[in-house]
């Protein structure tokens, strides 16, 4: 991946890999070994997305409440 100059790795529905510990290990290795940005959508926080990494600005979590539209936003979209 480093040789191909990949800058982003996007994984959707990461929660589907929950029962595959090797997937967690691969992504953990990718993040520590290769300078790559990772964008993950999941229904749970991956094991490697620790509080420490958030404190150091290595991860950003956008939760369901932040993504949900309130009534005024819904009216703007739906009229």
Residue frames relative to the residue before (quaternion, step in Angstrom):
aa qw qx qy qz dx dy dz
X 1.0000 0.0000 0.0000 0.0000 0.00 0.00 0.00
X 0.6357 0.5305 -0.3362 0.4488 3.57 1.00 -0.75
X 0.6718 0.5036 -0.2997 0.4531 3.57 0.97 -0.83
X 0.6960 0.4594 -0.2808 0.4750 3.60 1.08 -0.63
X 0.4136 -0.7515 0.4224 0.2927 3.56 1.37 0.08
X 0.1993 0.7729 -0.5637 0.2127 3.57 1.02 0.83
X 0.2003 -0.8043 0.5506 0.0989 3.57 -0.81 0.97
X 0.7914 0.1665 -0.0765 0.5832 3.58 1.11 -0.65
X 0.0954 -0.7295 0.6724 0.0814 3.52 -1.18 0.69
X 0.1066 -0.8074 0.5801 0.0139 3.57 -0.63 1.17
X 0.0121 -0.7859 0.6175 -0.0307 3.54 -0.83 1.05
X 0.1588 -0.7862 0.5946 0.0566 3.55 -0.66 1.15
X 0.8352 0.1488 -0.1427 0.5099 3.58 -1.12 0.73
X 0.0495 0.8442 -0.5276 0.0803 3.54 0.94 0.97
X 0.5698 0.6170 -0.3769 0.3907 3.59 1.13 -0.58
X 0.5662 0.5953 -0.3853 0.4202 3.61 1.19 -0.41
X 0.6775 0.4731 -0.2832 0.4868 3.60 1.22 -0.40
X 0.3226 0.8051 -0.4598 0.1906 3.58 1.31 0.03
X 0.7385 0.4058 -0.2305 0.4866 3.59 0.97 -0.79
X 0.6283 0.5034 -0.3367 0.4883 3.58 1.27 0.27
X 0.2162 -0.8137 0.5243 0.1272 3.61 0.08 1.24
X 0.5925 0.5734 -0.3758 0.4231 3.58 1.10 -0.51
X 0.5985 0.5484 -0.3640 0.4567 3.60 1.13 -0.54
X 0.6251 0.5181 -0.3280 0.4829 3.60 1.00 -0.80
X 0.6662 0.5122 -0.2998 0.4516 3.56 0.94 -0.90
X 0.6453 0.5193 -0.3215 0.4590 3.59 0.95 -0.86
X 0.6944 0.4648 -0.2888 0.4673 3.59 0.83 -0.91
X 0.6086 0.5381 -0.3510 0.4657 3.56 1.05 -0.67
X 0.6636 0.4941 -0.2963 0.4773 3.58 0.95 -0.87
X 0.6354 0.5328 -0.3355 0.4469 3.59 0.94 -0.84
X 0.6892 0.4877 -0.2904 0.4504 3.56 0.92 -0.84
X 0.7187 0.4290 -0.2671 0.4776 3.58 1.00 -0.65
X 0.7348 0.4440 -0.2298 0.4584 3.59 1.06 -0.69
X 0.7853 0.2423 -0.0995 0.5609 3.59 1.07 -0.74
X 0.3982 -0.6851 0.5518 0.2600 3.56 -1.02 0.78
X 0.2737 0.7547 -0.5374 0.2584 3.56 0.03 1.33
X 0.3589 -0.6948 0.5751 0.2402 3.54 -1.11 0.67
X 0.1642 -0.7919 0.5860 0.0495 3.53 -0.94 0.96
X 0.0777 -0.7650 0.6389 0.0237 3.56 -0.90 0.99
X 0.0028 0.8217 -0.5648 0.0759 3.55 -0.49 1.23
X 0.1221 -0.7313 0.6620 0.1099 3.52 -1.07 0.79
X 0.1381 0.7917 -0.5776 0.1432 3.56 -0.87 0.97
X 0.4628 -0.6666 0.5103 0.2848 3.53 -1.27 0.36
X 0.7468 0.2080 -0.1706 0.6083 3.56 1.31 0.10
X 0.5533 -0.5998 0.4575 0.3532 3.55 -1.23 0.42
X 0.4387 -0.6859 0.5068 0.2834 3.62 -0.78 0.95
X 0.6328 -0.5661 0.3781 0.3689 3.58 -1.14 0.64
X 0.6936 0.4820 -0.2847 0.4533 3.60 1.00 -0.75
X 0.6010 0.5364 -0.3666 0.4655 3.63 1.25 -0.16
X 0.0252 0.8554 -0.5134 0.0646 3.54 0.51 1.22
X 0.6522 -0.4977 0.3982 0.4103 3.55 -1.30 0.32
X 0.6124 0.5646 -0.3422 0.4349 3.57 1.01 -0.77
X 0.6673 0.4949 -0.2987 0.4697 3.58 0.93 -0.89
X 0.6244 0.5230 -0.3351 0.4736 3.58 1.11 -0.65
X 0.6392 0.5298 -0.3194 0.4569 3.58 0.95 -0.88
X 0.7313 0.4138 -0.2298 0.4910 3.59 0.98 -0.82
X 0.5444 -0.6657 0.3760 0.3451 3.58 1.27 0.22
X 0.4536 0.6976 -0.4440 0.3323 3.57 1.20 0.39
X 0.7753 0.1758 -0.1176 0.5952 3.58 1.22 -0.40
X 0.1130 -0.7508 0.6459 0.0798 3.51 -1.27 0.48
X 0.1320 -0.7934 0.5919 0.0517 3.55 -0.79 1.02
X 0.1151 -0.7539 0.6445 0.0544 3.53 -0.92 0.99
X 0.2264 -0.8261 0.5057 0.1027 3.55 -0.37 1.24
X 0.7399 -0.4355 0.3016 0.4147 3.52 -1.36 0.23
X 0.6511 0.5296 -0.3232 0.4372 3.58 0.93 -0.87
X 0.6504 0.5118 -0.3128 0.4660 3.58 1.03 -0.76
X 0.6991 0.4737 -0.2668 0.4645 3.57 1.02 -0.78
X 0.5971 0.5960 -0.3630 0.3957 3.60 1.13 -0.57
X 0.3943 -0.6980 0.5456 0.2444 3.55 -1.08 0.75
X 0.3460 -0.6941 0.5811 0.2466 3.55 -1.10 0.67
X 0.7485 -0.4105 0.2619 0.4502 3.61 -1.28 0.08
X 0.6736 0.4942 -0.3164 0.4494 3.60 0.88 -0.82
X 0.6407 0.5062 -0.3248 0.4772 3.59 1.02 -0.71
X 0.6291 0.5313 -0.3322 0.4600 3.58 1.00 -0.78
X 0.6522 0.5113 -0.3163 0.4616 3.59 0.95 -0.87
X 0.6305 0.5334 -0.3379 0.4513 3.61 1.01 -0.75
X 0.7069 0.4489 -0.2604 0.4806 3.57 0.99 -0.81
X 0.7967 0.3403 -0.1537 0.4752 3.56 0.81 -1.03
X 0.4444 -0.7131 0.4406 0.3160 3.57 1.23 -0.32
